[in-house]
Amino acid sequence: MKICVLGAAMTDFGENWKLGLREMAVAAILEAVAVSKLELEELDAIVVSNMSGSSLAGQDHLGSLIAAELGVNIPAFRIEGACASGSLAIHTAANMLLAGNYKNILVVGAEKMTDASADNVTKALSRAADEEWESFYGVTFPSLYAMIAREYMRSFKVKRSDLALVSVKNHSNAVLNPHAHFKKEITVADVLAAAMVADPLGLLDCSPITDGAAALILSSQQKGKAELVASSVATDTIALHDRKELTTLNAAVLAARKAYQQAGITVKQINIAEVHDCFSIAELIAYEDLGFAGKGKAAAMLKSGEFNRDGRLPVNTSGGLKACGHPVGATGIKQAAEIYWQLCGRAGKRQLKSGLQYGLTHNVGGSGGTAVINIFKNV
């Protein structure tokens, strides 16, 4: 059975002061449905991705809420897997289609974050860490990824200026994305001069607090221009101290290996990727976990331009989490939408050269406790 993408949409990512959680979700949904050429009545189910609705937006029961806003009475489910919630929602919808119980499924992710104080956002996000061994002691995600960065830099002789190239590249890509949170070029000097958040990660090494929504229509019955050919999930210990190695996210390694097998391809056949750059170090490690680069070689390959828009394997043409923004529940779906648009030649000014066949999304929950890899094919 083939699972096709019929349409995708996203709101602007950023500080959407005039839009609440439901308004953003509905806006993305209606645009995606219009692109798909389906009617709302043709949808069989809804899968909603959201991490912090209860703590930041004061809203749970999102399946019913979205269905009611659309005026439909179909099964609706909420999926939560920290920052990997969006890709987990796609994975869930894909399996619902493969089971044969549904034909057309709406997947939507939304997060309203900027209305809350920085302290409350930090507390909400910290719930994706180990409460007993990490967040109880005041450890935050910037500090967790800072520990990973320090060990990576020590092990492979990588400098802060090497990490900075991730942010520089992704900001450059975001300039071409009308929906991006930050449409502004930055330099390595800007990254190095930014306020320190958790040494060695400064402000411009970190993805922002963002509002936004994204939607995707998946179908086992209709034909589309892109097909979901693999969707794989793996997990690891939620706490860093329980892991054998800090410079790799084993869940991503395992999920990627399985996804390549499902798709019947090798890593060399991937033409474009959206990876989870919640922090600059996360993108470098993703290159290696996904097989794009050998161990400890990611920084050199990045510096050589391999992952630029005009490089061998363009990564984060949307601007990534760093510059496009990171409204947690919407991120994985936005990644899939970007790959869909690029494969179908619908990415506007950021469209890459023609001939793209396979695109991959890499979505991570927490510091690597969950990882989801989705692979799409141009059909």
C-alpha positions as semicolon CSV with decimal commas, in nm:
position;residue;x (nm);y (nm);z (nm)
1;M;0,000;0,000;0,000
2;K;0,126;0,347;-0,089
3;I;0,085;0,646;0,141
4;C;0,075;0,971;-0,052
5;V;0,103;1,330;0,060
6;L;-0,185;1,526;-0,092
7;G;-0,115;1,867;0,055
8;A;0,076;2,063;0,316
9;A;0,061;2,406;0,474
10;M;0,205;2,610;0,757
11;T;0,134;2,939;0,928
12;D;0,400;3,199;0,980
13;F;0,634;3,085;1,255
14;G;0,722;3,352;1,510
15;E;0,547;3,569;1,767
16;N;0,187;3,528;1,653
17;W;0,030;3,756;1,911
18;K;-0,309;3,778;1,741
19;L;-0,358;3,403;1,694
20;G;-0,429;3,139;1,956
21;L;-0,355;2,767;1,940
22;R;-0,683;2,678;1,768
23;E;-0,670;2,966;1,519
24;M;-0,321;2,871;1,403
25;A;-0,413;2,504;1,371
26;V;-0,729;2,576;1,173
27;A;-0,548;2,818;0,940
28;A;-0,287;2,555;0,850
29;I;-0,552;2,284;0,815
30;L;-0,779;2,476;0,579
31;E;-0,490;2,564;0,350
32;A;-0,361;2,205;0,343
33;V;-0,711;2,070;0,270
34;A;-0,754;2,320;-0,012
35;V;-0,424;2,212;-0,169
36;S;-0,522;1,845;-0,138
37;K;-0,843;1,902;-0,340
38;L;-1,033;1,706;-0,076
39;E;-1,337;1,824;0,114
40;L;-1,340;1,823;0,492
41;E;-1,608;1,555;0,475
42;E;-1,361;1,324;0,299
43;L;-1,125;1,317;0,598
44;D;-1,156;0,999;0,803
45;A;-0,944;1,093;1,106
46;I;-0,734;1,366;1,263
47;V;-0,401;1,325;1,441
48;V;-0,297;1,631;1,642
49;S;0,062;1,691;1,752
50;N;0,122;1,908;2,059
51;M;0,359;1,901;2,354
52;S;0,270;2,179;2,595
53;G;-0,091;2,279;2,532
54;S;-0,196;2,216;2,890
55;S;0,094;2,399;3,055
56;L;0,138;2,692;2,814
57;A;-0,198;2,738;2,638
58;G;-0,426;2,596;2,906
59;Q;-0,580;2,355;2,658
60;D;-0,596;1,978;2,653
61;H;-0,840;1,754;2,461
62;L;-0,704;1,888;2,134
63;G;-0,848;1,615;1,914
64;S;-1,203;1,709;2,000
65;L;-1,120;2,078;1,989
66;I;-0,984;2,066;1,634
67;A;-1,262;1,841;1,508
68;A;-1,521;2,079;1,651
69;E;-1,350;2,381;1,494
70;L;-1,369;2,207;1,157
71;G;-1,729;2,100;1,208
72;V;-1,659;1,728;1,166
73;N;-1,736;1,433;1,393
74;I;-1,454;1,196;1,308
75;P;-1,198;1,014;1,524
76;A;-0,932;1,253;1,651
77;F;-0,621;1,181;1,854
78;R;-0,349;1,384;2,026
79;I;0,012;1,263;2,007
80;E;0,289;1,381;2,240
81;G;0,654;1,286;2,218
82;A;0,830;1,606;2,327
83;C;0,996;1,782;2,033
84;A;0,941;1,472;1,815
85;S;0,563;1,497;1,850
86;G;0,507;1,610;1,491
87;S;0,690;1,320;1,330
88;L;0,532;1,077;1,576
89;A;0,194;1,206;1,459
90;I;0,292;1,134;1,098
91;H;0,415;0,788;1,201
92;T;0,086;0,721;1,382
93;A;-0,124;0,835;1,086
94;A;0,082;0,622;0,848
95;N;0,020;0,311;1,054
96;M;-0,352;0,391;1,076
97;L;-0,360;0,403;0,696
98;L;-0,157;0,083;0,661
99;A;-0,402;-0,094;0,893
100;G;-0,675;-0,017;0,643
101;N;-0,907;0,149;0,892
102;Y;-0,883;0,495;0,735
103;K;-0,829;0,638;0,387
104;N;-0,753;1,010;0,430
105;I;-0,596;1,147;0,748
106;L;-0,525;1,504;0,853
107;V;-0,207;1,547;1,057
108;V;-0,172;1,884;1,227
109;G;0,076;2,020;1,478
110;A;0,050;2,343;1,671
111;E;0,216;2,514;1,963
112;K;0,147;2,848;2,133
113;M;0,456;2,944;2,332
114;T;0,536;3,317;2,319
115;D;0,248;3,426;2,544
116;A;0,410;3,246;2,837
117;S;0,702;3,373;3,044
118;A;1,050;3,240;2,973
119;D;1,045;3,064;3,311
120;N;0,719;2,883;3,230
121;V;0,841;2,783;2,884
122;T;1,162;2,648;3,036
123;K;0,963;2,446;3,291
124;A;0,730;2,311;3,023
125;L;1,015;2,204;2,795
126;S;1,209;2,056;3,088
127;R;0,933;1,800;3,133
128;A;1,087;1,623;2,833
129;A;1,401;1,558;3,041
130;D;1,442;1,315;3,331
131;E;1,261;1,489;3,619
132;E;1,435;1,295;3,894
133;W;1,793;1,315;3,768
134;E;1,800;1,625;3,548
135;S;1,526;1,887;3,576
136;F;1,495;1,846;3,956
137;Y;1,852;1,975;3,982
138;G;1,787;2,268;3,750
139;V;1,928;2,114;3,434
140;T;1,772;2,266;3,120
141;F;1,797;2,160;2,757
142;P;2,057;2,426;2,671
143;S;2,274;2,285;2,949
144;L;2,213;1,923;2,843
145;Y;2,314;1,999;2,485
146;A;2,604;2,210;2,615
147;M;2,740;1,900;2,789
148;I;2,705;1,708;2,462
149;A;2,878;1,992;2,277
150;R;3,169;2,005;2,523
151;E;3,232;1,632;2,491
152;Y;3,205;1,646;2,112
153;M;3,444;1,940;2,090
154;R;3,692;1,766;2,319
155;S;3,671;1,434;2,135
156;F;3,702;1,568;1,781
157;K;3,895;1,895;1,825
158;V;3,600;2,104;1,708
159;K;3,582;2,477;1,780
160;R;3,291;2,707;1,865
161;S;3,339;2,868;1,525
162;D;3,268;2,529;1,367
163;L;2,939;2,502;1,557
164;A;2,853;2,856;1,449
165;L;2,851;2,753;1,083
166;V;2,528;2,559;1,147
167;S;2,345;2,873;1,255
168;V;2,497;3,082;0,976
169;K;2,384;2,832;0,711
170;N;2,033;2,795;0,847
171;H;1,977;3,169;0,883
172;S;2,090;3,211;0,523
173;N;1,833;2,952;0,414
174;A;1,556;3,112;0,619
175;V;1,594;3,442;0,433
176;L;1,419;3,268;0,141
177;N;1,136;3,128;0,357
178;P;0,840;3,370;0,392
179;H;0,711;3,176;0,694
180;A;1,039;3,175;0,890
181;H;1,075;3,326;1,237
182;F;1,411;3,488;1,150
183;K;1,468;3,606;0,794
184;K;1,807;3,760;0,860
185;E;2,162;3,662;0,765
186;I;2,414;3,625;1,047
187;T;2,790;3,571;1,056
188;V;3,021;3,349;1,256
189;A;3,131;3,662;1,441
190;D;2,768;3,732;1,536
191;V;2,729;3,382;1,679
192;L;3,051;3,402;1,879
193;A;2,963;3,747;2,016
194;A;2,611;3,654;2,125
195;A;2,526;3,621;2,494
196;M;2,630;3,289;2,645
197;V;2,339;3,061;2,740
198;A;2,519;2,745;2,849
199;D;2,888;2,732;2,765
200;P;2,978;2,667;2,483
201;L;2,631;2,742;2,342
202;G;2,539;3,107;2,297
203;L;2,206;3,264;2,212
204;L;2,257;3,219;1,837
205;D;2,336;2,849;1,884
206;C;1,985;2,793;2,019
207;S;1,646;2,761;1,849
208;P;1,391;3,023;1,957
209;I;1,060;3,012;2,142
210;T;0,807;3,017;1,861
211;D;0,434;3,005;1,783
212;G;0,311;2,823;1,476
213;A;0,118;2,540;1,314
214;A;0,168;2,303;1,021
215;A;-0,060;2,049;0,855
216;L;-0,025;1,754;0,621
217;I;-0,285;1,541;0,441
218;L;-0,193;1,172;0,404
219;S;-0,392;0,926;0,194
220;S;-0,384;0,558;0,100
221;Q;-0,650;0,606;-0,167
222;Q;-0,561;0,924;-0,355
223;K;-0,258;0,984;-0,574
224;G;-0,010;1,256;-0,483
225;K;0,324;1,385;-0,607
226;A;0,512;1,262;-0,300
227;E;0,497;0,933;-0,115
228;L;0,591;0,845;0,244
229;V;0,812;0,540;0,189
230;A;0,951;0,494;0,541
231;S;0,865;0,597;0,895
232;S;1,071;0,467;1,183
233;V;1,084;0,539;1,556
234;A;1,344;0,443;1,817
235;T;1,404;0,537;2,178
236;D;1,695;0,568;2,417
237;T;1,740;0,650;2,784
238;I;1,580;0,982;2,866
239;A;1,870;1,084;3,093
240;L;2,213;1,160;2,950
241;H;2,405;0,994;3,234
242;D;2,260;0,652;3,148
243;R;2,402;0,652;2,794
244;K;2,715;0,476;2,676
245;E;2,817;0,770;2,459
246;L;2,736;1,142;2,461
247;T;2,845;1,231;2,108
248;T;2,574;1,032;1,932
249;L;2,198;0,996;1,971
250;N;2,158;0,620;1,945
251;A;1,782;0,647;1,892
252;A;1,848;0,844;1,573
253;V;2,107;0,592;1,455
254;L;1,864;0,303;1,505
255;A;1,565;0,482;1,353
256;A;1,766;0,590;1,048
257;R;1,902;0,241;0,989
258;K;1,551;0,096;0,995
259;A;1,409;0,375;0,776
260;Y;1,668;0,315;0,503
261;Q;1,575;-0,054;0,511
262;Q;1,204;0,023;0,490
263;A;1,255;0,254;0,194
264;G;1,487;0,006;0,023
265;I;1,757;0,267;-0,027
266;T;2,098;0,365;0,104
267;V;2,192;0,691;0,266
268;K;2,366;0,796;-0,056
269;Q;2,026;0,820;-0,229
270;I;1,899;1,095;0,004
271;N;1,893;1,424;-0,189
272;I;1,769;1,664;0,080
273;A;1,711;1,654;0,456
274;E;1,548;1,851;0,734
275;V;1,724;1,771;1,062
276;H;1,654;1,862;1,422
277;D;1,888;2,156;1,490
278;C;1,742;2,257;1,826
279;F;2,101;2,357;1,906
280;S;2,393;2,392;1,666
281;I;2,564;2,084;1,807
282;A;2,252;1,878;1,737
283;E;2,284;1,931;1,362
284;L;2,650;1,826;1,355
285;I;2,568;1,508;1,545
286;A;2,267;1,444;1,318
287;Y;2,495;1,438;1,011
288;E;2,689;1,153;1,168
289;D;2,393;0,966;1,319
290;L;2,218;0,964;0,981
291;G;2,526;0,846;0,795
292;F;2,580;1,172;0,606
293;A;2,925;1,208;0,764
294;G;3,177;0,981;0,932
295;K;3,230;1,003;1,306
296;G;3,398;1,330;1,393
297;K;3,394;1,445;1,029
298;A;3,073;1,652;1,031
299;A;3,233;1,990;1,104
300;A;3,484;1,956;0,822
301;M;3,211;1,856;0,576
302;L;2,995;2,147;0,684
303;K;3,286;2,387;0,643
304;S;3,347;2,255;0,292
305;G;2,989;2,342;0,192
306;E;2,856;1,984;0,159
307;F;2,530;2,072;0,338
308;N;2,469;2,415;0,185
309;R;2,185;2,485;-0,058
310;D;2,426;2,432;-0,348
311;G;2,611;2,146;-0,181
312;R;2,600;1,771;-0,230
313;L;2,326;1,724;0,030
314;P;2,130;2,040;0,122
315;V;2,016;2,034;0,486
316;N;1,750;2,254;0,646
317;T;1,648;2,455;0,341
318;S;1,352;2,578;0,549
319;G;1,592;2,746;0,792
320;G;1,567;2,458;1,037
321;L;1,453;2,493;1,396
322;K;1,720;2,758;1,448
323;A;1,591;3,017;1,200
324;C;1,252;2,896;1,075
325;G;1,154;2,848;1,440
326;H;1,057;2,568;1,677
327;P;0,689;2,562;1,780
328;V;0,745;2,217;1,925
329;G;0,434;2,026;1,815
330;A;0,448;2,171;1,464
331;T;0,817;2,117;1,394
332;G;0,813;1,759;1,263
333;I;0,519;1,836;1,036
334;K;0,686;2,152;0,906
335;Q;0,993;1,943;0,826
336;A;0,776;1,702;0,625
337;A;0,602;1,991;0,450
338;E;0,938;2,137;0,343
339;I;1,051;1,804;0,198
340;Y;0,715;1,764;0,021
341;W;0,740;2,112;-0,131
342;Q;1,098;2,058;-0,243
343;L;1,026;1,717;-0,399
344;C;0,722;1,857;-0,583
345;G;0,894;2,177;-0,700
346;R;0,670;2,400;-0,486
347;A;0,926;2,559;-0,252
348;G;0,924;2,902;-0,414
349;K;1,244;3,107;-0,392
350;R;1,418;2,838;-0,188
351;Q;1,346;2,564;-0,443
352;L;1,648;2,348;-0,515
353;K;1,745;2,208;-0,852
354;S;1,508;1,963;-1,018
355;G;1,562;1,589;-0,999
356;L;1,520;1,547;-0,623
357;Q;1,400;1,195;-0,553
358;Y;1,434;1,120;-0,182
359;G;1,401;1,354;0,116
360;L;1,445;1,273;0,485
361;T;1,323;1,429;0,809
362;H;1,499;1,377;1,143
363;N;1,297;1,477;1,449
364;V;1,426;1,434;1,806
365;G;1,242;1,437;2,137
366;G;1,426;1,579;2,437
367;S;1,799;1,515;2,429
368;G;1,749;1,201;2,221
369;G;1,507;0,992;2,424
370;T;1,294;0,963;2,109
371;A;1,391;0,991;1,743
372;V;1,171;0,966;1,435
373;I;1,294;0,935;1,077
374;N;1,054;0,983;0,785
375;I;1,159;0,937;0,422
376;F;0,961;1,075;0,130
377;K;0,991;0,997;-0,240
378;N;0,906;1,205;-0,545
379;V;0,653;1,011;-0,752
